[in-house]
Amino acid sequence: MSFITRRRPEGALLDGTGTTESAAEVKILGTIQSTIGAQPGVIAAARGMSHFGEHALGWVAIAGVGAALDRPRRRQWAGVAVGAVGAHAASIVIKRVVRRPRPNDPSVAVNVSTPSKLSFPSSHATSTTAAAVLLGRLTGLPLPAVLVPPMLLSRLVLGVHYPTDVLAGSALGAASAAVVLRAERKFGEK
């Protein structure tokens, strides 16, 4: 299904799903792309992050290596993979329900291909936040503060998400990680 985007008089966008996109979000994207995104190497780095985070596969790979090298905490490493994949799956279900199209404005450059035309929530933000929370808990490092903001920003630099997409994705990822942590406490070794 294609989405038709047209300007409304008040400056908001009306897409084919009948939802209204904020002109402010498009302006934020343009500002991010013309400042941070214009710096040398930023788009290449953002593309690399995009490929790493695609379908949560980078996080699953890290969890697999951790499980192989840290046998005593293999169950927690598996929890990282389950959390990242579960968060990703939850974001896909929500995308299919909400059906918000990706940014489609002449002022926004799309700098990477995407597997779907749906935007809300950002699956990269969702799986990265879940993995970062779980990895941070496992390692004792402040990984959410280090890993989440760059991934969220990369989705905006690449022009494939609105700011509210990445914020909602991050919130969903944190909730997904909380579910995994609760399950580990409830069903973990006694």
Helices and strands as residue ranges (DSSP letters): E 6-7, E 13-14, E 20-21, H 23-34, G 36-38, H 42-53, G 54-56, H 57-69, G 71-73, H 74-98, H 123-139, H 143-157, H 163-187
